[in-house]
Amino acid sequence: MSAIRTRFAPSPTGYLHIGGARTALFAWLFAKSQNGDCLLRIEDTDKERSKDEYTTEIIESFKWLGVEFDNEVVYQSNNTDRYKEIIDELLDQGSAYICKGEDLEADKKYRDQNLPRDNKTVVRFKMPEEGNTVYADIVKGQIEVANEQLDDFIIERSDGSATYNLCVVVDDLDSDISHVIRGDDHVNNTFKQINVFKALNKNVPTYGHVPMILGEDGKRLSKRHGALGVREYAGLGILPEALKNYLLRLGWSMGDDEIFNGEDMKKNFQSGILNKSPATFSMDKLLWFNKYYLDQMSTDQLMGVLKLKDFDGSEYSKTVMETVRERCSTLNEFSTNTDYFFKDPEDYEQSLLLKHCKENTFDHLSLLKGQLESLEIWEQTRIKEVIDRVVSDLEIGFGKIGLPLRLALTATVNSPSIDLVCEILEKEITMRRLENFLIKIKNLKTDQ
């Protein structure tokens, strides 16, 4: 058994969200940074809400993120007999009592005189009534509560099923969990669980409660802040390395350093600080991390992760990729920023046509087309010279011809340098697209 054993214990009642993934990462790094183990436990005792598809998604999300848990996945639903055994032990030693479960004050009269156990009774844990429950939280410091403020909580429902706070203690005990790293919404549960450990005369794990993640408006994180299921970020074109690095920085710091790869995380986690204040989620910051990791990739590496049919490894596709990569912060943007390099525009947004195609645009582009057709060496600097010359001869601003030209060739007005786009497309395609566009705006002119 490793000296350090942590766990992450999600309920499969929904997809793995960003807050849960961050907590799991902290628990995993806490163990791995000390050569310990971290287990994954699926708390699936809620039969109505737990679904296999969520369990599968949670497991696949961690695989994608690169968080590899130790041992086999533990399923709480397999441990019902064990929970029953522990509840019986607590009853036998007088640390729990059978009551009606109507309300706490009414039930307290049964603390020393158990009712007969049947399908209408519940079992409550007998909390100490004097003194304090104290523990040293590795994130928040010492936390203390007077025991008189703690209620005798139900550990077995009338249907015989064990409740959360009992199940967690038994599972942590049986898995030899040494440290529990989880969200600070569990602080109140910790007082209950500590007392169950003590009643069983077992060592209490060390607890660490990390603050929640907030949106930039200071409110609890939700989808409107950009907080999605972990796998949804993959769908947005976010790299797992980027999301993992960003999650680390949401509540953990080591000076002003920002970038930590997988091995750096393990090496430095114990040297950093788990922050006591809530972290703030920023989609812009996540994109900054994603852009950083995209920029570190070679062209071949990018080809491998993009898996787009147009990026077939040819020299042309590599040239296109290198041309647009500085403009891309996500994998998805490589597709949207390169479509026009592989197929002619089929349509143009009407608003863009009306904005950039004025009365003289047809004549200006016709003149430019003629000048480009006579160009013998099709190369960026020569193309730029022709465009600049036409702009100068017409005594107009570059945008009067440059923006319609972009629209003609790319169906957008946001692309790399248009002379470079012309060179990459080559002369035949550039001329064909210009001709098609001239026909389009001639008809547009007729319609106006």
C-alpha positions in Angstrom: 0.0 0.0 0.0 1.3 3.5 -0.9 1.7 5.9 1.9 -0.4 8.5 0.1 -3.8 7.4 -1.4 -6.4 9.9 -2.6 -9.6 9.4 -4.6 -12.1 11.2 -6.8 -15.7 10.2 -6.3 -18.1 11.6 -8.8 -21.8 10.7 -9.1 -22.8 9.4 -12.6 -25.9 11.7 -12.7 -24.4 14.0 -15.3 -21.3 14.7 -17.4 -18.0 15.5 -15.8 -18.0 19.3 -15.4 -15.0 21.7 -15.2 -15.2 22.0 -11.4 -15.1 18.3 -10.9 -12.3 17.8 -13.3 -10.2 20.4 -11.5 -10.8 18.8 -8.1 -9.9 15.4 -9.6 -6.7 16.8 -11.0 -5.7 18.3 -7.6 -6.4 15.0 -5.9 -4.4 13.1 -8.6 -1.5 15.4 -8.5 -1.4 15.5 -4.7 -0.9 11.7 -4.8 1.4 11.5 -7.9 3.7 14.2 -6.7 4.4 12.0 -3.6 4.6 8.7 -5.5 1.2 7.8 -4.2 -2.0 6.4 -5.7 -5.3 8.0 -6.7 -8.4 6.0 -7.2 -11.6 6.6 -9.1 -14.8 5.7 -7.2 -18.2 6.0 -8.9 -20.9 6.9 -6.4 -23.8 5.3 -8.1 -26.2 4.5 -5.3 -28.8 6.9 -6.6 -30.4 4.3 -8.9 -33.0 6.7 -10.4 -30.5 9.4 -11.5 -27.3 7.3 -12.1 -26.8 6.3 -15.8 -24.2 4.1 -17.5 -23.7 6.7 -20.2 -22.5 9.2 -17.6 -20.2 6.7 -16.0 -18.7 6.0 -19.5 -18.4 9.7 -20.2 -16.6 10.4 -16.9 -14.1 7.6 -17.5 -13.5 8.7 -21.1 -13.2 12.4 -20.1 -10.3 11.5 -17.8 -8.6 9.4 -20.5 -8.8 12.3 -22.8 -7.5 14.7 -20.2 -4.6 12.4 -19.4 -5.5 11.7 -15.7 -4.8 8.0 -15.2 -6.2 6.5 -12.0 -4.8 3.5 -10.2 -6.4 0.1 -9.7 -9.8 -0.7 -11.0 -12.7 1.7 -10.8 -14.7 1.2 -7.6 -18.5 1.2 -7.9 -20.3 2.2 -4.7 -23.4 0.1 -5.7 -21.3 -3.1 -5.2 -20.8 -2.3 -1.5 -24.3 -2.4 -0.1 -23.6 -5.5 2.1 -20.5 -3.8 3.5 -22.5 -0.7 4.4 -25.0 -2.8 6.2 -22.2 -4.5 8.1 -20.8 -1.2 9.4 -24.3 0.1 10.3 -24.9 -3.0 12.3 -21.5 -2.5 14.0 -22.4 1.1 14.9 -25.8 -0.1 16.3 -24.2 -2.9 18.4 -21.7 -0.5 20.0 -24.3 2.2 20.7 -23.0 4.7 18.2 -26.2 4.7 16.3 -29.9 4.2 17.0 -33.1 3.1 15.3 -35.9 5.7 15.2 -38.9 6.8 13.2 -37.1 9.4 11.0 -39.8 11.9 11.3 -37.8 14.8 12.7 -34.6 15.1 14.7 -36.1 16.3 18.0 -38.8 13.6 18.0 -36.2 11.0 17.2 -33.7 12.0 19.9 -35.8 10.2 22.6 -34.7 6.9 20.9 -31.0 7.6 21.4 -30.9 5.2 24.3 -33.9 3.0 23.5 -33.9 1.7 20.0 -37.2 1.0 18.2 -37.6 -2.4 16.5 -36.0 -2.2 13.0 -38.5 -2.5 10.2 -39.3 -0.9 6.8 -40.7 2.2 8.5 -37.7 3.0 10.7 -34.4 4.7 9.9 -31.0 4.6 11.6 -29.3 7.7 12.9 -25.7 8.2 13.8 -25.3 9.3 17.4 -23.2 12.5 17.3 -21.2 13.5 20.4 -23.1 16.2 22.3 -20.2 17.8 24.0 -16.8 19.2 22.9 -15.7 20.2 19.4 -14.9 18.5 16.2 -11.6 19.9 14.9 -9.4 19.0 11.9 -6.5 20.6 10.1 -7.5 21.3 6.5 -4.5 21.3 4.2 -6.0 24.2 2.2 -8.1 26.2 4.7 -6.1 25.6 7.9 -7.7 24.5 11.1 -11.5 24.2 11.1 -13.6 23.6 14.2 -17.3 23.3 15.1 -19.0 22.8 18.4 -20.5 19.3 18.5 -23.8 20.6 19.9 -24.3 22.2 16.5 -24.1 18.8 14.7 -27.2 16.8 14.2 -27.7 13.1 14.5 -27.8 12.4 10.8 -29.5 9.4 9.1 -27.1 6.7 8.0 -29.8 4.2 6.9 -33.1 5.0 5.2 -36.3 3.2 5.8 -35.7 1.1 2.6 -32.5 -0.2 4.1 -30.2 1.8 1.9 -27.2 3.6 3.4 -26.8 7.4 3.0 -23.9 9.3 1.5 -22.0 10.2 4.6 -21.9 6.6 5.8 -21.0 5.2 2.4 -18.1 7.7 1.9 -16.5 6.7 5.3 -16.8 3.0 4.6 -15.4 3.4 1.1 -12.5 5.6 2.2 -11.8 3.2 5.0 -11.8 0.1 2.8 -9.7 1.8 0.1 -7.1 3.0 2.7 -7.6 6.6 1.7 -5.0 8.8 3.4 -6.0 12.1 2.0 -9.4 13.4 0.8 -9.1 16.4 -1.6 -12.5 17.7 -2.6 -14.6 20.8 -3.1 -15.3 23.1 -0.2 -19.0 22.4 -0.5 -18.2 19.2 1.5 -16.8 21.0 4.6 -20.0 20.4 6.6 -20.0 16.7 5.6 -16.4 16.4 6.9 -17.5 16.9 10.5 -20.0 14.1 10.2 -17.6 11.8 8.5 -14.8 12.4 11.1 -17.1 11.4 13.9 -18.0 8.1 12.1 -14.3 7.3 11.7 -13.8 8.0 15.4 -16.8 5.8 16.4 -15.3 3.0 14.4 -11.9 3.6 16.1 -10.2 4.2 12.8 -7.7 6.7 11.6 -9.2 9.8 10.1 -7.9 10.8 6.7 -6.4 14.2 6.1 -8.8 16.6 4.4 -8.2 19.4 2.0 -11.1 21.4 0.6 -10.5 23.5 -2.5 -12.7 26.6 -3.1 -15.2 26.6 -5.9 -14.6 28.1 -9.4 -16.6 31.3 -10.1 -17.5 33.1 -13.4 -15.9 36.4 -14.2 -19.1 38.1 -12.7 -18.2 36.5 -9.3 -21.2 34.2 -9.5 -21.2 30.4 -9.3 -19.8 28.9 -12.5 -22.4 27.7 -15.0 -22.7 27.1 -18.7 -23.4 30.8 -19.4 -19.8 31.5 -18.2 -18.5 29.0 -20.8 -18.3 26.1 -18.3 -19.0 22.9 -20.1 -18.6 19.2 -19.7 -15.0 18.2 -20.2 -15.6 16.4 -23.5 -17.4 19.4 -24.8 -14.1 21.3 -24.7 -12.7 18.7 -27.0 -15.5 19.4 -29.4 -14.6 23.1 -29.3 -11.1 22.3 -30.4 -9.4 22.6 -27.1 -6.3 20.5 -26.5 -6.3 18.2 -23.4 -2.9 19.6 -22.5 -4.2 23.1 -22.5 -7.3 22.4 -20.5 -5.3 20.4 -18.0 -2.7 23.2 -17.6 -5.5 25.8 -17.2 -7.4 23.6 -14.6 -4.1 23.4 -12.6 -3.9 27.2 -12.5 -7.5 27.6 -11.4 -6.7 27.5 -7.7 -3.0 26.5 -7.6 0.1 28.7 -8.2 3.8 28.6 -8.1 5.0 32.2 -8.3 4.1 33.7 -11.7 4.7 30.6 -13.7 1.9 29.7 -16.1 3.0 26.7 -18.2 3.3 23.3 -16.7 3.3 20.1 -18.7 2.3 16.7 -17.2 5.7 15.9 -15.7 6.1 19.5 -14.5 2.8 19.3 -12.7 3.8 16.2 -10.7 7.3 17.6 -10.0 6.1 21.0 -8.8 2.7 20.4 -7.2 4.0 20.1 -3.7 6.1 23.3 -4.1 3.1 25.4 -5.2 0.2 26.8 -3.2 -3.4 25.7 -3.2 -5.3 29.0 -3.0 -7.9 29.6 -0.3 -9.9 32.0 -2.4 -12.2 31.0 -5.3 -10.7 30.8 -8.7 -12.2 32.7 -11.7 -12.9 30.9 -14.9 -12.1 32.8 -18.1 -12.7 31.4 -21.6 -10.2 33.9 -23.0 -7.5 32.6 -20.6 -8.3 29.0 -21.6 -7.9 30.0 -25.3 -4.5 31.6 -24.4 -3.3 28.3 -23.0 -4.7 26.5 -26.0 -2.9 28.9 -28.4 0.4 28.3 -26.5 0.2 24.5 -26.9 -0.9 24.8 -30.6 2.2 27.0 -31.2 4.5 24.4 -29.7 3.4 21.7 -32.2 5.2 20.8 -35.3 3.4 20.8 -38.6 3.3 17.0 -38.6 1.9 17.0 -35.0 -0.8 19.4 -36.0 -1.7 17.2 -38.9 -2.1 14.3 -36.5 -4.4 16.0 -34.1 -6.5 17.9 -36.7 -7.6 14.8 -38.7 -9.1 16.9 -41.4 -9.4 15.3 -44.8 -7.9 18.3 -46.6 -4.8 18.2 -44.4 -3.5 15.1 -46.1 0.2 15.7 -45.5 0.9 17.1 -48.9 3.2 20.1 -49.2 0.2 22.2 -50.2 -1.7 21.4 -47.1 1.4 22.0 -44.9 1.8 25.4 -46.6 -1.8 26.2 -45.8 -1.5 25.1 -42.2 1.6 27.2 -41.6 -0.1 30.2 -43.3 -3.1 30.2 -40.9 -1.7 28.7 -37.7 -0.9 32.1 -36.1 -4.6 33.1 -36.5 -5.9 29.9 -34.8 -6.5 29.5 -31.1 -8.5 26.2 -31.4 -8.3 23.2 -33.6 -11.7 24.1 -35.0 -10.4 27.4 -36.3 -8.1 25.6 -38.6 -11.1 24.3 -40.5 -12.9 27.6 -40.7 -9.8 29.5 -41.6 -8.7 27.1 -44.4 -11.9 26.1 -46.3 -11.3 28.6 -49.0 -7.9 27.1 -49.8 -9.4 23.8 -50.8 -12.7 24.8 -52.5 -14.0 27.8 -54.4 -16.6 29.9 -52.6 -20.1 28.9 -53.5 -21.9 31.8 -51.9 -21.2 35.1 -50.2 -22.9 36.8 -47.3 -25.3 39.4 -48.7 -24.3 41.9 -46.0 -20.6 41.6 -47.0 -21.4 42.1 -50.7 -23.5 45.2 -49.9 -20.8 46.6 -47.6 -17.7 46.1 -49.7 -19.0 46.1 -53.3 -19.8 49.6 -54.4 -20.6 51.3 -57.7 -17.0 51.2 -59.0 -15.9 47.8 -57.5 -16.7 45.9 -60.7 -14.5 48.2 -62.7 -11.7 48.2 -60.1 -11.6 44.4 -59.9 -11.8 44.0 -63.7 -8.7 46.3 -64.0 -6.9 44.3 -61.3 -7.8 41.0 -63.0 -6.3 42.2 -66.3 -3.1 43.3 -64.6 -2.8 40.0 -62.7 -3.4 37.9 -65.8 -0.4 39.5 -67.5 1.9 38.6 -64.6 4.4 36.0 -65.7 6.0 35.2 -62.4 3.3 34.3 -59.9 4.9 35.1 -56.6 3.8 37.1 -53.5 6.0 40.2 -54.0 5.1 40.5 -57.7 1.4 40.1 -56.9 1.7 42.8 -54.2 3.4 45.2 -56.7 0.5 44.8 -59.1 -2.2 45.4 -56.4 -0.3 48.4 -55.1 0.1 49.8 -58.6 -3.6 49.5 -59.4 -4.5 51.2 -56.0 -2.1 54.0 -56.9 -3.3 54.4 -60.4 -6.9 54.6 -59.3 -6.0 56.9 -56.4 -8.1 54.9 -53.9 -7.4 53.4 -50.5 -6.1 49.9 -50.4 -9.4 48.7 -48.7 -11.4 49.8 -51.7 -9.9 47.0 -53.7 -8.2 44.8 -51.1 -11.4 43.9 -49.2 -13.5 43.0 -52.3 -10.5 40.9 -53.5 -10.5 39.0 -50.2 -14.2 38.5 -50.5 -13.8 37.2 -54.1 -11.1 34.7 -53.2 -12.1 33.6 -49.7 -15.8 34.6 -49.2 -14.5 36.4 -46.1 -12.8 39.7 -45.4 -10.6 38.2 -42.7 -7.7 36.2 -44.1 -3.9 36.2 -44.2 -2.3 38.8 -46.5 -4.2 38.6 -49.7 -1.1 38.6 -51.9 0.1 35.5 -50.0 -3.3 33.9 -50.5 -3.1 34.6 -54.2 0.3 32.9 -54.4 -0.8 29.8 -52.5 -4.0 29.4 -54.6 -1.9 29.9 -57.7 -2.8 31.8 -60.8 -5.4 29.6 -62.4 -7.6 29.4 -59.3 -7.2 33.1 -58.5 -8.3 34.1 -61.9 -11.3 31.7 -61.9 -12.5 33.0 -58.6 -12.1 36.6 -59.6 -14.1 35.9 -62.8 -16.9 34.2 -60.9 -17.0 37.0 -58.4 -17.2 39.7 -61.2 -20.2 37.9 -62.6 -21.7 37.8 -59.2 -21.3 41.5 -58.5 -22.3 42.5 -62.0 -25.6 40.9 -61.4 -25.7 42.5 -58.0 -25.1 45.9 -59.6 -27.9 45.2 -62.0 -30.3 44.3 -59.1 -29.5 47.5 -57.1 
